[in-house]
Structure formats: C-alpha cells, structure tokens
Amino acid sequence: MRLTEVSYGSARPIEGYGPGFFRLDGHVLRGPCLITPWDAGPWGGLEDSAAPLALAGQIDVLLLGMGAALAYPPRALREALEEAGIGIEPMTSPSACRTYNVLLSEGRRIAAALIPVDAG
C-alpha cells in the first residue's frame, strides 16, 4: 500500500470538534463559526446570511454543518446563497468537518459554516 501525505498548503484544516467548539491550528472557536482556507471566526448562525454571502466570488460551495443531526437550512439562507452563486451542502457538523478537510486538500474553493454539536 502506498501512503501519501496530505498537504493543505497555507490553509488550515479543522483539527477537531466537540461539545460547543471547533479547533483549528491549535485554537478553539466556541459556538457557530465560519471557516475558510484563509480565515476562521465566529458566525451568527442560520439567521446570519451576510457573512457567507460576503464570500461570493471566493468560494464555490459552502458546507453547512447543522450540528449533530441533519436538518434543512432556512429557505431564505439557501436562496440567498444560490442567488449569489454559492452552492450549499447541508450535512451534520462532523461530516462537514471531514468533508471540508478532504476538499481543502484538493485545493477546492470552499468554506464551512458550522453549528457545534451539543454538550448533551
């Protein structure tokens, strides 16, 4: 079997997640967050379309981590992103973290808007 080391270039992969947080580059982000290959920070959650819409032209797809369970995104958020030319892929947050890292290693133009899994 041939093993290949994964390279992310200057981008930062998601290192981990847990109840209420995500970890990137050794830093912990608490609560909902928006992660791009060049930045990571807090996000206002499903009612905040402004932050992901500001990425129009810089990303092709937004991975939308809905927490521990898959749910439909609000219609207004989905329509606003699609109108701006940003594809939206809702999934659980653990799946979004894994998918983000795979697509990041491929050099894809992506971002992840993540709602943390609950404590309990």
Secondary structure by P-SEA (a helix, b strand, c coil): cbbbbbbcccccccccccccccccccccccccccccccbbbbbcccccaaaaaaacccccccccccccbbbbccaaaaaaaaaacbbbbbccaaaaaaaaaaaaaaccccccbbbbcccc
